[in-house]
Structure formats: structure tokens, C-alpha cells
Amino acid sequence: MAWYKILMGIFVPLLAIGWGAYWWNERKLDKEEENMTEEEKSTDTLKQSRSDVSDWAQQMADFKKPERKPPSYND
């Protein structure tokens, strides 16, 4: 039981510090992104990904299910 209290006394504050650092970093990135122009936000990789997703969605929209044939019972 003593080990549990020691470990929780160490790891709970570390977890809280980690979440605080994560929140602070995300807030900083959001502020930087607000100041970016639309051109800076659109990288070649992002444009390619959007194009790929659009192509995939079109393929899914054009997909037709194959006709299901009833099984034949030839005895």
C-alpha cells in the first residue's frame, strides 16, 4: 500500500504537468494558426490529401453493389 501512495504521489503531479504543457502548446499553435494566411495553411501534402479523399468519396458514390444470385440447389 505504501508503494501505491508513493507512485501516485509522483505520477499524478507529473500527469497534471504534462496535460498543462500540452494545453499550453496547443493554445500557442492555435494563436499561430490564426495569424497565418490561407496560403500558408495549405501545404502540398494537405492539398494532396484533400484531393485523395475527394477522389475516394467519388469512387464510393459511384460504387454499385454486385447483383446477388440466389443459390442453386441441384440435387
C-alpha positions in Angstrom: 0.0 0.0 0.0 2.9 2.4 0.7 4.3 1.8 -2.8 0.9 2.8 -4.3 0.9 6.1 -2.4 4.4 6.9 -3.4 3.8 6.1 -7.1 0.5 8.1 -7.1 2.3 11.0 -5.3 4.8 11.0 -8.1 2.8 10.2 -11.2 -0.4 12.3 -10.6 1.6 15.6 -10.5 3.6 14.5 -13.5 0.4 13.8 -15.4 -1.0 17.2 -14.4 2.2 18.9 -15.5 2.1 17.0 -18.8 -1.5 17.9 -19.5 -0.8 21.6 -18.7 2.2 21.6 -21.1 0.0 20.0 -23.8 -2.8 22.6 -23.3 -0.3 25.5 -23.4 1.4 24.2 -26.6 -2.0 23.7 -28.3 -3.0 27.2 -27.3 0.2 28.6 -28.7 -0.3 26.7 -32.0 -3.9 27.9 -32.3 -2.7 31.5 -31.9 0.0 31.0 -34.6 -2.6 29.4 -36.9 -5.0 32.3 -36.5 -2.2 34.7 -37.8 -1.4 32.5 -40.8 -2.8 33.3 -44.3 -4.9 30.7 -46.1 -2.0 30.1 -48.5 0.4 29.3 -45.6 -2.2 26.9 -44.1 -2.5 24.9 -47.4 0.7 22.8 -47.9 1.2 20.5 -50.8 0.7 17.5 -48.6 -2.6 18.8 -47.3 -3.8 19.6 -50.8 -2.9 16.1 -52.0 -4.7 14.5 -49.0 -7.8 16.6 -49.7 -7.7 15.5 -53.4 -7.3 11.8 -52.4 -10.2 12.0 -50.0 -12.3 13.7 -52.6 -11.4 11.0 -55.2 -12.2 8.2 -52.7 -15.6 9.8 -51.9 -16.4 10.0 -55.6 -15.5 6.3 -56.0 -17.7 5.3 -53.1 -20.6 7.4 -54.5 -20.2 5.6 -57.9 -20.0 2.1 -56.4 -22.7 -0.3 -57.4 -23.3 -3.4 -55.4 -22.9 -6.6 -57.3 -26.1 -8.5 -58.1 -26.7 -11.3 -55.6 -27.7 -14.5 -57.2 -29.8 -17.0 -55.2 -28.0 -20.3 -54.5 -28.9 -23.1 -56.9 -30.0 -26.4 -55.3 -29.2 -29.0 -57.8 -29.9 -32.4 -56.2 
